[in-house]
Amino acid sequence: MKQKYYKQCKFKLGDTKRVAWVEERGAEVGKLVAFKEDPEFYWEVVSVGERRITEEQAKKLGRRNVQFQGSLK
């Protein structure tokens, strides 16, 4: 199976902001991403960090990870 990589991104939805580790393919400024706990809301990626980590590392960090099936606009 192909290794998935994650990047830490900053998101905004209106006046609300959040930070999360997301799958690299969704880590692009301007993309709209839905988090699995709030699938009806699409957050705009406003910045992407340089650091790249594996899926295993992201899980160990205990950070939110985005499930991207149908969550990109």
Distance bins in CASP14 RR format, pairs under 12 A and 6 or more apart:
PFRMAT RR
TARGET T0000
AUTHOR 0000-0000-0000
RMODE 2
METHOD distances of the structure
MODEL  1
1 55 0 0 0 0 0 1 0 0 0 0 0
2 23 0 0 0 0 0 1 0 0 0 0 0
2 24 0 0 0 0 0 1 0 0 0 0 0
2 25 0 0 0 0 0 1 0 0 0 0 0
2 54 0 0 0 0 0 1 0 0 0 0 0
2 55 0 0 0 0 0 1 0 0 0 0 0
3 23 0 0 0 0 0 1 0 0 0 0 0
3 24 0 0 0 0 0 1 0 0 0 0 0
3 52 0 0 0 0 0 1 0 0 0 0 0
3 53 0 0 0 0 0 1 0 0 0 0 0
3 54 1 0 0 1 0 0 0 0 0 0 0
3 55 1 0 0 1 0 0 0 0 0 0 0
3 56 0 0 0 0 1 0 0 0 0 0 0
3 57 0 0 0 0 0 1 0 0 0 0 0
3 58 0 0 0 0 0 1 0 0 0 0 0
4 21 0 0 0 0 0 1 0 0 0 0 0
4 22 0 0 0 0 0 1 0 0 0 0 0
4 23 1 0 1 0 0 0 0 0 0 0 0
4 24 1 0 0 1 0 0 0 0 0 0 0
4 25 0 0 0 0 1 0 0 0 0 0 0
4 26 0 0 0 0 0 1 0 0 0 0 0
4 27 0 0 0 0 0 1 0 0 0 0 0
4 52 0 0 0 0 0 1 0 0 0 0 0
4 53 0 0 0 0 0 1 0 0 0 0 0
4 54 1 0 0 1 0 0 0 0 0 0 0
4 55 1 0 1 0 0 0 0 0 0 0 0
4 56 0 0 0 0 1 0 0 0 0 0 0
4 57 0 0 0 0 0 1 0 0 0 0 0
4 58 0 0 0 0 1 0 0 0 0 0 0
4 59 0 0 0 0 0 1 0 0 0 0 0
4 65 0 0 0 0 1 0 0 0 0 0 0
4 66 0 0 0 0 0 1 0 0 0 0 0
4 67 0 0 0 0 0 1 0 0 0 0 0
4 68 0 0 0 0 1 0 0 0 0 0 0
5 21 0 0 0 0 1 0 0 0 0 0 0
5 22 0 0 0 0 0 1 0 0 0 0 0
5 23 1 0 0 1 0 0 0 0 0 0 0
5 24 1 0 1 0 0 0 0 0 0 0 0
5 25 0 0 0 0 1 0 0 0 0 0 0
5 26 0 0 0 0 0 1 0 0 0 0 0
5 27 0 0 0 0 1 0 0 0 0 0 0
5 51 0 0 0 0 0 1 0 0 0 0 0
5 52 1 0 1 0 0 0 0 0 0 0 0
5 53 1 0 0 1 0 0 0 0 0 0 0
5 54 1 0 0 1 0 0 0 0 0 0 0
5 55 1 0 0 1 0 0 0 0 0 0 0
5 56 0 0 0 0 0 1 0 0 0 0 0
5 57 0 0 0 0 1 0 0 0 0 0 0
5 58 0 0 0 0 1 0 0 0 0 0 0
5 65 0 0 0 0 0 1 0 0 0 0 0
6 20 0 0 0 0 1 0 0 0 0 0 0
6 21 1 0 1 0 0 0 0 0 0 0 0
6 22 1 0 0 1 0 0 0 0 0 0 0
6 23 1 0 1 0 0 0 0 0 0 0 0
6 24 1 0 0 1 0 0 0 0 0 0 0
6 25 0 0 0 0 0 1 0 0 0 0 0
6 26 0 0 0 0 1 0 0 0 0 0 0
6 27 1 0 0 1 0 0 0 0 0 0 0
6 48 0 0 0 0 0 1 0 0 0 0 0
6 49 0 0 0 0 0 1 0 0 0 0 0
6 51 0 0 0 0 1 0 0 0 0 0 0
6 52 1 0 0 1 0 0 0 0 0 0 0
6 53 1 0 1 0 0 0 0 0 0 0 0
6 54 1 0 0 1 0 0 0 0 0 0 0
6 55 1 0 0 1 0 0 0 0 0 0 0
6 56 0 0 0 0 1 0 0 0 0 0 0
6 57 1 0 0 1 0 0 0 0 0 0 0
6 58 1 0 1 0 0 0 0 0 0 0 0
6 59 0 0 0 0 1 0 0 0 0 0 0
6 60 0 0 0 0 0 1 0 0 0 0 0
6 61 0 0 0 0 1 0 0 0 0 0 0
6 62 0 0 0 0 0 1 0 0 0 0 0
6 63 0 0 0 0 1 0 0 0 0 0 0
6 64 0 0 0 0 0 1 0 0 0 0 0
6 65 1 0 0 1 0 0 0 0 0 0 0
6 66 0 0 0 0 1 0 0 0 0 0 0
6 68 0 0 0 0 0 1 0 0 0 0 0
7 19 0 0 0 0 0 1 0 0 0 0 0
7 20 0 0 0 0 1 0 0 0 0 0 0
7 21 1 0 0 1 0 0 0 0 0 0 0
7 22 1 0 0 1 0 0 0 0 0 0 0
7 23 0 0 0 0 1 0 0 0 0 0 0
7 24 1 0 1 0 0 0 0 0 0 0 0
7 25 0 0 0 0 1 0 0 0 0 0 0
7 26 0 0 0 0 1 0 0 0 0 0 0
7 27 1 1 0 0 0 0 0 0 0 0 0
7 28 0 0 0 0 1 0 0 0 0 0 0
7 29 0 0 0 0 0 1 0 0 0 0 0
7 31 0 0 0 0 0 1 0 0 0 0 0
7 33 0 0 0 0 0 1 0 0 0 0 0
7 45 0 0 0 0 1 0 0 0 0 0 0
7 47 0 0 0 0 0 1 0 0 0 0 0
7 48 1 0 1 0 0 0 0 0 0 0 0
7 49 1 0 1 0 0 0 0 0 0 0 0
7 50 0 0 0 0 1 0 0 0 0 0 0
7 51 1 0 0 1 0 0 0 0 0 0 0
7 52 1 0 1 0 0 0 0 0 0 0 0
7 53 1 0 0 1 0 0 0 0 0 0 0
7 54 0 0 0 0 0 1 0 0 0 0 0
7 55 0 0 0 0 0 1 0 0 0 0 0
7 57 0 0 0 0 0 1 0 0 0 0 0
7 58 0 0 0 0 1 0 0 0 0 0 0
7 63 0 0 0 0 0 1 0 0 0 0 0
7 65 0 0 0 0 0 1 0 0 0 0 0
7 66 0 0 0 0 0 1 0 0 0 0 0
8 18 0 0 0 0 0 1 0 0 0 0 0
8 19 1 0 0 1 0 0 0 0 0 0 0
8 20 1 0 0 1 0 0 0 0 0 0 0
8 21 1 0 1 0 0 0 0 0 0 0 0
8 22 1 0 0 1 0 0 0 0 0 0 0
8 23 0 0 0 0 0 1 0 0 0 0 0
8 24 0 0 0 0 0 1 0 0 0 0 0
8 27 0 0 0 0 1 0 0 0 0 0 0
8 45 0 0 0 0 0 1 0 0 0 0 0
8 47 0 0 0 0 1 0 0 0 0 0 0
8 48 1 0 0 1 0 0 0 0 0 0 0
8 49 1 0 1 0 0 0 0 0 0 0 0
8 50 0 0 0 0 1 0 0 0 0 0 0
8 51 1 0 0 1 0 0 0 0 0 0 0
8 52 0 0 0 0 1 0 0 0 0 0 0
8 53 0 0 0 0 1 0 0 0 0 0 0
8 57 0 0 0 0 0 1 0 0 0 0 0
8 58 0 0 0 0 1 0 0 0 0 0 0
8 61 0 0 0 0 1 0 0 0 0 0 0
8 63 1 0 0 1 0 0 0 0 0 0 0
8 64 0 0 0 0 0 1 0 0 0 0 0
8 65 0 0 0 0 0 1 0 0 0 0 0
8 66 0 0 0 0 0 1 0 0 0 0 0
9 17 0 0 0 0 0 1 0 0 0 0 0
9 18 0 0 0 0 1 0 0 0 0 0 0
9 19 1 0 0 1 0 0 0 0 0 0 0
9 20 1 0 0 1 0 0 0 0 0 0 0
9 21 1 0 0 1 0 0 0 0 0 0 0
9 22 1 0 1 0 0 0 0 0 0 0 0
9 23 0 0 0 0 0 1 0 0 0 0 0
9 24 0 0 0 0 0 1 0 0 0 0 0
9 25 0 0 0 0 0 1 0 0 0 0 0
9 26 0 0 0 0 1 0 0 0 0 0 0
9 27 1 0 1 0 0 0 0 0 0 0 0
9 28 0 0 0 0 1 0 0 0 0 0 0
9 29 0 0 0 0 1 0 0 0 0 0 0
9 30 0 0 0 0 0 1 0 0 0 0 0
9 31 0 0 0 0 1 0 0 0 0 0 0
9 33 0 0 0 0 1 0 0 0 0 0 0
9 35 0 0 0 0 0 1 0 0 0 0 0
9 43 0 0 0 0 1 0 0 0 0 0 0
9 44 0 0 0 0 0 1 0 0 0 0 0
9 45 1 0 1 0 0 0 0 0 0 0 0
9 46 1 0 0 1 0 0 0 0 0 0 0
9 47 1 0 0 1 0 0 0 0 0 0 0
9 48 1 0 1 0 0 0 0 0 0 0 0
9 49 1 0 0 1 0 0 0 0 0 0 0
9 50 0 0 0 0 0 1 0 0 0 0 0
9 51 0 0 0 0 0 1 0 0 0 0 0
9 52 0 0 0 0 0 1 0 0 0 0 0
9 63 0 0 0 0 0 1 0 0 0 0 0
9 64 0 0 0 0 0 1 0 0 0 0 0
9 65 0 0 0 0 0 1 0 0 0 0 0
9 66 0 0 0 0 1 0 0 0 0 0 0
10 16 0 0 0 0 0 1 0 0 0 0 0
10 17 1 0 0 1 0 0 0 0 0 0 0
10 18 1 0 0 1 0 0 0 0 0 0 0
10 19 1 0 1 0 0 0 0 0 0 0 0
10 20 0 0 0 0 1 0 0 0 0 0 0
10 21 0 0 0 0 0 1 0 0 0 0 0
10 22 0 0 0 0 0 1 0 0 0 0 0
10 27 0 0 0 0 0 1 0 0 0 0 0
10 29 0 0 0 0 1 0 0 0 0 0 0
10 30 0 0 0 0 0 1 0 0 0 0 0
10 33 0 0 0 0 0 1 0 0 0 0 0
10 43 0 0 0 0 1 0 0 0 0 0 0
10 44 0 0 0 0 1 0 0 0 0 0 0
10 45 1 0 0 1 0 0 0 0 0 0 0
10 46 1 0 1 0 0 0 0 0 0 0 0
10 47 1 0 1 0 0 0 0 0 0 0 0
10 48 0 0 0 0 1 0 0 0 0 0 0
10 49 0 0 0 0 1 0 0 0 0 0 0
11 17 1 0 0 1 0 0 0 0 0 0 0
11 18 1 0 1 0 0 0 0 0 0 0 0
11 19 1 0 0 1 0 0 0 0 0 0 0
11 20 1 0 0 1 0 0 0 0 0 0 0
11 21 0 0 0 0 0 1 0 0 0 0 0
11 22 0 0 0 0 1 0 0 0 0 0 0
11 26 0 0 0 0 0 1 0 0 0 0 0
11 27 0 0 0 0 0 1 0 0 0 0 0
11 29 0 0 0 0 0 1 0 0 0 0 0
11 30 0 0 0 0 1 0 0 0 0 0 0
11 31 0 0 0 0 1 0 0 0 0 0 0
11 32 0 0 0 0 1 0 0 0 0 0 0
11 33 1 0 0 1 0 0 0 0 0 0 0
11 34 0 0 0 0 0 1 0 0 0 0 0
11 35 0 0 0 0 1 0 0 0 0 0 0
11 38 0 0 0 0 0 1 0 0 0 0 0
11 41 0 0 0 0 0 1 0 0 0 0 0
11 42 0 0 0 0 1 0 0 0 0 0 0
11 43 1 1 0 0 0 0 0 0 0 0 0
11 44 1 0 0 1 0 0 0 0 0 0 0
11 45 1 0 1 0 0 0 0 0 0 0 0
11 46 1 0 0 1 0 0 0 0 0 0 0
11 47 0 0 0 0 1 0 0 0 0 0 0
11 48 0 0 0 0 0 1 0 0 0 0 0
11 64 0 0 0 0 0 1 0 0 0 0 0
11 66 0 0 0 0 1 0 0 0 0 0 0
12 18 1 0 0 1 0 0 0 0 0 0 0
12 19 0 0 0 0 0 1 0 0 0 0 0
12 29 0 0 0 0 0 1 0 0 0 0 0
12 30 0 0 0 0 0 1 0 0 0 0 0
12 32 0 0 0 0 0 1 0 0 0 0 0
12 33 0 0 0 0 0 1 0 0 0 0 0
12 41 0 0 0 0 0 1 0 0 0 0 0
12 42 0 0 0 0 0 1 0 0 0 0 0
12 43 1 0 0 1 0 0 0 0 0 0 0
12 44 1 0 1 0 0 0 0 0 0 0 0
12 45 0 0 0 0 1 0 0 0 0 0 0
12 46 1 0 1 0 0 0 0 0 0 0 0
12 47 0 0 0 0 1 0 0 0 0 0 0
13 32 0 0 0 0 1 0 0 0 0 0 0
13 33 0 0 0 0 0 1 0 0 0 0 0
13 34 0 0 0 0 0 1 0 0 0 0 0
13 35 0 0 0 0 1 0 0 0 0 0 0
13 38 0 0 0 0 1 0 0 0 0 0 0
13 40 0 0 0 0 0 1 0 0 0 0 0
13 41 1 0 1 0 0 0 0 0 0 0 0
13 42 1 0 0 1 0 0 0 0 0 0 0
13 43 1 0 1 0 0 0 0 0 0 0 0
13 44 1 0 0 1 0 0 0 0 0 0 0
13 45 0 0 0 0 0 1 0 0 0 0 0
13 46 0 0 0 0 0 1 0 0 0 0 0
14 41 0 0 0 0 1 0 0 0 0 0 0
14 42 0 0 0 0 0 1 0 0 0 0 0
14 43 0 0 0 0 1 0 0 0 0 0 0
14 44 0 0 0 0 1 0 0 0 0 0 0
14 46 0 0 0 0 0 1 0 0 0 0 0
16 38 0 0 0 0 0 1 0 0 0 0 0
16 41 0 0 0 0 1 0 0 0 0 0 0
16 43 0 0 0 0 1 0 0 0 0 0 0
16 44 0 0 0 0 0 1 0 0 0 0 0
16 46 0 0 0 0 0 1 0 0 0 0 0
17 43 0 0 0 0 1 0 0 0 0 0 0
17 44 0 0 0 0 0 1 0 0 0 0 0
17 45 0 0 0 0 0 1 0 0 0 0 0
17 46 1 0 0 1 0 0 0 0 0 0 0
17 47 0 0 0 0 0 1 0 0 0 0 0
18 33 0 0 0 0 0 1 0 0 0 0 0
18 35 0 0 0 0 1 0 0 0 0 0 0
18 37 0 0 0 0 0 1 0 0 0 0 0
18 38 0 0 0 0 0 1 0 0 0 0 0
18 41 0 0 0 0 0 1 0 0 0 0 0
18 43 1 0 0 1 0 0 0 0 0 0 0
18 44 0 0 0 0 0 1 0 0 0 0 0
18 45 0 0 0 0 0 1 0 0 0 0 0
18 46 0 0 0 0 0 1 0 0 0 0 0
18 47 0 0 0 0 0 1 0 0 0 0 0
18 63 0 0 0 0 0 1 0 0 0 0 0
18 64 0 0 0 0 1 0 0 0 0 0 0
18 66 0 0 0 0 0 1 0 0 0 0 0
19 35 0 0 0 0 0 1 0 0 0 0 0
19 43 0 0 0 0 0 1 0 0 0 0 0
19 45 0 0 0 0 0 1 0 0 0 0 0
19 46 0 0 0 0 0 1 0 0 0 0 0
19 47 0 0 0 0 1 0 0 0 0 0 0
19 48 0 0 0 0 0 1 0 0 0 0 0
19 49 0 0 0 0 1 0 0 0 0 0 0
19 61 0 0 0 0 0 1 0 0 0 0 0
19 63 0 0 0 0 1 0 0 0 0 0 0
19 64 0 0 0 0 1 0 0 0 0 0 0
20 26 0 0 0 0 0 1 0 0 0 0 0
20 27 0 0 0 0 0 1 0 0 0 0 0
20 33 0 0 0 0 1 0 0 0 0 0 0
20 34 0 0 0 0 0 1 0 0 0 0 0
20 35 1 0 0 1 0 0 0 0 0 0 0
20 36 0 0 0 0 0 1 0 0 0 0 0
20 37 0 0 0 0 0 1 0 0 0 0 0
20 38 0 0 0 0 0 1 0 0 0 0 0
20 43 0 0 0 0 1 0 0 0 0 0 0
20 45 0 0 0 0 1 0 0 0 0 0 0
20 47 0 0 0 0 0 1 0 0 0 0 0
20 48 0 0 0 0 0 1 0 0 0 0 0
20 49 0 0 0 0 0 1 0 0 0 0 0
20 58 0 0 0 0 1 0 0 0 0 0 0
20 61 0 0 0 0 0 1 0 0 0 0 0
20 62 0 0 0 0 0 1 0 0 0 0 0
20 63 1 0 0 1 0 0 0 0 0 0 0
20 64 1 0 1 0 0 0 0 0 0 0 0
20 65 1 0 0 1 0 0 0 0 0 0 0
20 66 1 0 0 1 0 0 0 0 0 0 0
20 67 0 0 0 0 0 1 0 0 0 0 0
21 27 0 0 0 0 1 0 0 0 0 0 0
21 33 0 0 0 0 0 1 0 0 0 0 0
21 35 0 0 0 0 0 1 0 0 0 0 0
21 48 0 0 0 0 0 1 0 0 0 0 0
21 49 0 0 0 0 1 0 0 0 0 0 0
21 51 0 0 0 0 1 0 0 0 0 0 0
21 52 0 0 0 0 0 1 0 0 0 0 0
21 53 1 0 0 1 0 0 0 0 0 0 0
21 54 0 0 0 0 0 1 0 0 0 0 0
21 55 0 0 0 0 1 0 0 0 0 0 0
21 56 0 0 0 0 0 1 0 0 0 0 0
21 57 0 0 0 0 1 0 0 0 0 0 0
21 58 1 0 1 0 0 0 0 0 0 0 0
21 59 0 0 0 0 1 0 0 0 0 0 0
21 60 0 0 0 0 0 1 0 0 0 0 0
21 61 1 0 0 1 0 0 0 0 0 0 0
21 62 0 0 0 0 1 0 0 0 0 0 0
21 63 1 0 1 0 0 0 0 0 0 0 0
21 64 1 0 0 1 0 0 0 0 0 0 0
21 65 1 0 1 0 0 0 0 0 0 0 0
21 66 0 0 0 0 1 0 0 0 0 0 0
22 28 0 0 0 0 1 0 0 0 0 0 0
22 31 0 0 0 0 1 0 0 0 0 0 0
22 32 0 0 0 0 0 1 0 0 0 0 0
22 33 1 0 0 1 0 0 0 0 0 0 0
22 34 0 0 0 0 0 1 0 0 0 0 0
22 35 0 0 0 0 1 0 0 0 0 0 0
22 36 0 0 0 0 0 1 0 0 0 0 0
22 43 0 0 0 0 1 0 0 0 0 0 0
22 45 1 0 0 1 0 0 0 0 0 0 0
22 47 0 0 0 0 0 1 0 0 0 0 0
22 48 0 0 0 0 1 0 0 0 0 0 0
22 49 0 0 0 0 0 1 0 0 0 0 0
22 52 0 0 0 0 0 1 0 0 0 0 0
22 53 0 0 0 0 0 1 0 0 0 0 0
22 55 0 0 0 0 0 1 0 0 0 0 0
22 58 0 0 0 0 1 0 0 0 0 0 0
22 63 0 0 0 0 1 0 0 0 0 0 0
22 64 0 0 0 0 1 0 0 0 0 0 0
22 65 1 0 0 1 0 0 0 0 0 0 0
22 66 1 0 1 0 0 0 0 0 0 0 0
22 67 0 0 0 0 1 0 0 0 0 0 0
22 68 1 0 0 1 0 0 0 0 0 0 0
22 71 0 0 0 0 1 0 0 0 0 0 0
22 72 0 0 0 0 0 1 0 0 0 0 0
23 31 0 0 0 0 0 1 0 0 0 0 0
23 33 0 0 0 0 1 0 0 0 0 0 0
23 35 0 0 0 0 0 1 0 0 0 0 0
23 36 0 0 0 0 0 1 0 0 0 0 0
23 45 0 0 0 0 0 1 0 0 0 0 0
23 48 0 0 0 0 0 1 0 0 0 0 0
23 52 0 0 0 0 0 1 0 0 0 0 0
23 53 0 0 0 0 0 1 0 0 0 0 0
23 54 0 0 0 0 0 1 0 0 0 0 0
23 55 0 0 0 0 1 0 0 0 0 0 0
23 58 0 0 0 0 1 0 0 0 0 0 0
23 64 0 0 0 0 0 1 0 0 0 0 0
23 65 1 0 0 1 0 0 0 0 0 0 0
23 66 1 0 0 1 0 0 0 0 0 0 0
23 67 0 0 0 0 1 0 0 0 0 0 0
23 68 1 0 1 0 0 0 0 0 0 0 0
23 69 0 0 0 0 0 1 0 0 0 0 0
23 70 0 0 0 0 0 1 0 0 0 0 0
23 71 0 0 0 0 1 0 0 0 0 0 0
23 72 0 0 0 0 1 0 0 0 0 0 0
24 31 0 0 0 0 0 1 0 0 0 0 0
24 45 0 0 0 0 0 1 0 0 0 0 0
24 48 0 0 0 0 1 0 0 0 0 0 0
24 49 0 0 0 0 0 1 0 0 0 0 0
24 51 0 0 0 0 0 1 0 0 0 0 0
24 52 1 0 0 1 0 0 0 0 0 0 0
24 53 0 0 0 0 1 0 0 0 0 0 0
24 54 0 0 0 0 0 1 0 0 0 0 0
24 55 0 0 0 0 1 0 0 0 0 0 0
24 58 0 0 0 0 0 1 0 0 0 0 0
24 65 0 0 0 0 0 1 0 0 0 0 0
24 66 0 0 0 0 0 1 0 0 0 0 0
24 68 0 0 0 0 0 1 0 0 0 0 0
25 31 0 0 0 0 1 0 0 0 0 0 0
25 33 0 0 0 0 0 1 0 0 0 0 0
25 45 0 0 0 0 0 1 0 0 0 0 0
25 48 0 0 0 0 0 1 0 0 0 0 0
25 66 0 0 0 0 1 0 0 0 0 0 0
25 68 1 0 0 1 0 0 0 0 0 0 0
25 69 0 0 0 0 0 1 0 0 0 0 0
25 70 0 0 0 0 0 1 0 0 0 0 0
25 71 0 0 0 0 0 1 0 0 0 0 0
25 72 1 0 0 1 0 0 0 0 0 0 0
26 32 0 0 0 0 1 0 0 0 0 0 0
26 33 1 0 0 1 0 0 0 0 0 0 0
26 34 0 0 0 0 0 1 0 0 0 0 0
26 35 0 0 0 0 0 1 0 0 0 0 0
26 43 0 0 0 0 0 1 0 0 0 0 0
26 44 0 0 0 0 0 1 0 0 0 0 0
26 45 1 0 0 1 0 0 0 0 0 0 0
26 48 0 0 0 0 1 0 0 0 0 0 0
26 65 0 0 0 0 0 1 0 0 0 0 0
26 66 1 0 0 1 0 0 0 0 0 0 0
26 67 0 0 0 0 0 1 0 0 0 0 0
26 68 1 0 0 1 0 0 0 0 0 0 0
26 70 0 0 0 0 0 1 0 0 0 0 0
26 71 0 0 0 0 1 0 0 0 0 0 0
26 72 1 0 0 1 0 0 0 0 0 0 0
26 73 0 0 0 0 0 1 0 0 0 0 0
27 33 0 0 0 0 1 0 0 0 0 0 0
27 45 1 0 0 1 0 0 0 0 0 0 0
27 46 0 0 0 0 0 1 0 0 0 0 0
27 47 0 0 0 0 1 0 0 0 0 0 0
27 48 1 0 1 0 0 0 0 0 0 0 0
27 49 1 0 0 1 0 0 0 0 0 0 0
27 50 0 0 0 0 0 1 0 0 0 0 0
27 51 0 0 0 0 0 1 0 0 0 0 0
27 52 0 0 0 0 1 0 0 0 0 0 0
27 53 0 0 0 0 0 1 0 0 0 0 0
27 58 0 0 0 0 0 1 0 0 0 0 0
27 65 0 0 0 0 0 1 0 0 0 0 0
27 66 0 0 0 0 1 0 0 0 0 0 0
27 68 0 0 0 0 0 1 0 0 0 0 0
27 72 0 0 0 0 0 1 0 0 0 0 0
28 44 0 0 0 0 0 1 0 0 0 0 0
28 45 1 0 0 1 0 0 0 0 0 0 0
28 46 0 0 0 0 0 1 0 0 0 0 0
28 47 0 0 0 0 0 1 0 0 0 0 0
28 48 1 0 0 1 0 0 0 0 0 0 0
28 49 0 0 0 0 0 1 0 0 0 0 0
28 72 0 0 0 0 1 0 0 0 0 0 0
28 73 0 0 0 0 0 1 0 0 0 0 0
29 44 0 0 0 0 1 0 0 0 0 0 0
29 45 1 0 1 0 0 0 0 0 0 0 0
29 46 1 0 0 1 0 0 0 0 0 0 0
29 47 1 0 0 1 0 0 0 0 0 0 0
29 48 1 0 0 1 0 0 0 0 0 0 0
29 49 0 0 0 0 0 1 0 0 0 0 0
30 42 0 0 0 0 0 1 0 0 0 0 0
30 43 0 0 0 0 0 1 0 0 0 0 0
30 44 1 0 1 0 0 0 0 0 0 0 0
30 45 1 0 1 0 0 0 0 0 0 0 0
30 46 1 0 0 1 0 0 0 0 0 0 0
30 47 0 0 0 0 1 0 0 0 0 0 0
30 48 0 0 0 0 1 0 0 0 0 0 0
30 72 0 0 0 0 0 1 0 0 0 0 0
30 73 0 0 0 0 1 0 0 0 0 0 0
31 42 0 0 0 0 1 0 0 0 0 0 0
31 43 0 0 0 0 1 0 0 0 0 0 0
31 44 1 0 0 1 0 0 0 0 0 0 0
31 45 1 0 1 0 0 0 0 0 0 0 0
31 46 0 0 0 0 0 1 0 0 0 0 0
31 47 0 0 0 0 0 1 0 0 0 0 0
31 48 0 0 0 0 1 0 0 0 0 0 0
31 66 0 0 0 0 0 1 0 0 0 0 0
31 68 0 0 0 0 0 1 0 0 0 0 0
31 71 0 0 0 0 0 1 0 0 0 0 0
31 72 1 0 0 1 0 0 0 0 0 0 0
31 73 1 0 0 1 0 0 0 0 0 0 0
32 41 0 0 0 0 1 0 0 0 0 0 0
32 42 1 0 1 0 0 0 0 0 0 0 0
32 43 1 0 0 1 0 0 0 0 0 0 0
32 44 1 0 1 0 0 0 0 0 0 0 0
32 45 1 0 0 1 0 0 0 0 0 0 0
32 46 0 0 0 0 0 1 0 0 0 0 0
32 66 0 0 0 0 0 1 0 0 0 0 0
32 68 0 0 0 0 0 1 0 0 0 0 0
32 70 0 0 0 0 0 1 0 0 0 0 0
32 71 0 0 0 0 1 0 0 0 0 0 0
32 72 1 0 0 1 0 0 0 0 0 0 0
32 73 1 1 0 0 0 0 0 0 0 0 0
33 39 0 0 0 0 0 1 0 0 0 0 0
33 41 0 0 0 0 1 0 0 0 0 0 0
33 42 1 0 0 1 0 0 0 0 0 0 0
33 43 1 0 1 0 0 0 0 0 0 0 0
33 44 0 0 0 0 1 0 0 0 0 0 0
33 45 1 0 0 1 0 0 0 0 0 0 0
33 46 0 0 0 0 0 1 0 0 0 0 0
33 48 0 0 0 0 0 1 0 0 0 0 0
33 64 0 0 0 0 0 1 0 0 0 0 0
33 65 0 0 0 0 0 1 0 0 0 0 0
33 66 1 0 1 0 0 0 0 0 0 0 0
33 67 0 0 0 0 0 1 0 0 0 0 0
33 68 1 0 0 1 0 0 0 0 0 0 0
33 70 0 0 0 0 0 1 0 0 0 0 0
33 71 1 0 1 0 0 0 0 0 0 0 0
33 72 1 0 0 1 0 0 0 0 0 0 0
33 73 0 0 0 0 1 0 0 0 0 0 0
34 40 1 0 0 1 0 0 0 0 0 0 0
34 41 1 0 0 1 0 0 0 0 0 0 0
34 42 1 0 1 0 0 0 0 0 0 0 0
34 43 1 0 0 1 0 0 0 0 0 0 0
34 44 0 0 0 0 0 1 0 0 0 0 0
34 45 0 0 0 0 0 1 0 0 0 0 0
34 66 1 0 0 1 0 0 0 0 0 0 0
34 67 0 0 0 0 1 0 0 0 0 0 0
34 68 0 0 0 0 1 0 0 0 0 0 0
34 69 0 0 0 0 0 1 0 0 0 0 0
34 70 1 0 0 1 0 0 0 0 0 0 0
34 71 1 0 1 0 0 0 0 0 0 0 0
34 72 1 0 0 1 0 0 0 0 0 0 0
34 73 1 0 0 1 0 0 0 0 0 0 0
35 41 1 0 0 1 0 0 0 0 0 0 0
35 42 0 0 0 0 1 0 0 0 0 0 0
35 43 1 0 0 1 0 0 0 0 0 0 0
35 45 0 0 0 0 0 1 0 0 0 0 0
35 63 0 0 0 0 0 1 0 0 0 0 0
35 64 1 0 0 1 0 0 0 0 0 0 0
35 65 0 0 0 0 1 0 0 0 0 0 0
35 66 1 0 1 0 0 0 0 0 0 0 0
35 67 0 0 0 0 1 0 0 0 0 0 0
35 68 0 0 0 0 0 1 0 0 0 0 0
35 70 0 0 0 0 0 1 0 0 0 0 0
35 71 1 0 0 1 0 0 0 0 0 0 0
35 72 0 0 0 0 0 1 0 0 0 0 0
36 64 0 0 0 0 1 0 0 0 0 0 0
36 65 0 0 0 0 1 0 0 0 0 0 0
36 66 1 0 0 1 0 0 0 0 0 0 0
36 67 1 0 1 0 0 0 0 0 0 0 0
36 68 0 0 0 0 1 0 0 0 0 0 0
36 69 0 0 0 0 1 0 0 0 0 0 0
36 70 0 0 0 0 0 1 0 0 0 0 0
36 71 1 0 0 1 0 0 0 0 0 0 0
37 43 0 0 0 0 0 1 0 0 0 0 0
37 64 1 0 0 1 0 0 0 0 0 0 0
37 65 0 0 0 0 0 1 0 0 0 0 0
37 66 0 0 0 0 1 0 0 0 0 0 0
37 67 0 0 0 0 1 0 0 0 0 0 0
37 71 0 0 0 0 0 1 0 0 0 0 0
38 64 0 0 0 0 0 1 0 0 0 0 0
38 66 0 0 0 0 0 1 0 0 0 0 0
38 67 0 0 0 0 0 1 0 0 0 0 0
38 71 0 0 0 0 0 1 0 0 0 0 0
39 66 0 0 0 0 0 1 0 0 0 0 0
39 67 0 0 0 0 1 0 0 0 0 0 0
39 68 0 0 0 0 0 1 0 0 0 0 0
39 69 0 0 0 0 0 1 0 0 0 0 0
39 70 0 0 0 0 1 0 0 0 0 0 0
39 71 1 0 0 1 0 0 0 0 0 0 0
39 72 0 0 0 0 0 1 0 0 0 0 0
39 73 0 0 0 0 0 1 0 0 0 0 0
40 71 0 0 0 0 0 1 0 0 0 0 0
41 71 0 0 0 0 0 1 0 0 0 0 0
41 73 0 0 0 0 0 1 0 0 0 0 0
42 66 0 0 0 0 0 1 0 0 0 0 0
42 70 0 0 0 0 0 1 0 0 0 0 0
42 71 0 0 0 0 1 0 0 0 0 0 0
42 72 0 0 0 0 1 0 0 0 0 0 0
42 73 1 0 1 0 0 0 0 0 0 0 0
43 64 0 0 0 0 0 1 0 0 0 0 0
43 66 0 0 0 0 1 0 0 0 0 0 0
43 71 0 0 0 0 1 0 0 0 0 0 0
43 72 0 0 0 0 0 1 0 0 0 0 0
43 73 0 0 0 0 0 1 0 0 0 0 0
44 72 0 0 0 0 0 1 0 0 0 0 0
44 73 0 0 0 0 1 0 0 0 0 0 0
45 66 0 0 0 0 0 1 0 0 0 0 0
45 72 0 0 0 0 0 1 0 0 0 0 0
45 73 0 0 0 0 0 1 0 0 0 0 0
51 57 0 0 0 0 1 0 0 0 0 0 0
51 58 0 0 0 0 0 1 0 0 0 0 0
51 61 0 0 0 0 0 1 0 0 0 0 0
52 58 0 0 0 0 0 1 0 0 0 0 0
53 59 0 0 0 0 1 0 0 0 0 0 0
53 60 0 0 0 0 1 0 0 0 0 0 0
53 61 1 0 0 1 0 0 0 0 0 0 0
53 62 0 0 0 0 0 1 0 0 0 0 0
53 63 0 0 0 0 1 0 0 0 0 0 0
53 65 0 0 0 0 0 1 0 0 0 0 0
54 60 0 0 0 0 1 0 0 0 0 0 0
54 61 0 0 0 0 0 1 0 0 0 0 0
54 65 0 0 0 0 0 1 0 0 0 0 0
55 61 0 0 0 0 0 1 0 0 0 0 0
55 62 0 0 0 0 0 1 0 0 0 0 0
55 63 0 0 0 0 0 1 0 0 0 0 0
55 65 1 0 0 1 0 0 0 0 0 0 0
55 66 0 0 0 0 0 1 0 0 0 0 0
55 67 0 0 0 0 0 1 0 0 0 0 0
56 62 0 0 0 0 0 1 0 0 0 0 0
56 65 0 0 0 0 0 1 0 0 0 0 0
57 63 0 0 0 0 1 0 0 0 0 0 0
57 65 0 0 0 0 0 1 0 0 0 0 0
58 64 0 0 0 0 1 0 0 0 0 0 0
58 65 1 0 1 0 0 0 0 0 0 0 0
58 66 0 0 0 0 0 1 0 0 0 0 0
59 65 1 0 0 1 0 0 0 0 0 0 0
65 71 0 0 0 0 0 1 0 0 0 0 0
66 72 0 0 0 0 1 0 0 0 0 0 0
END
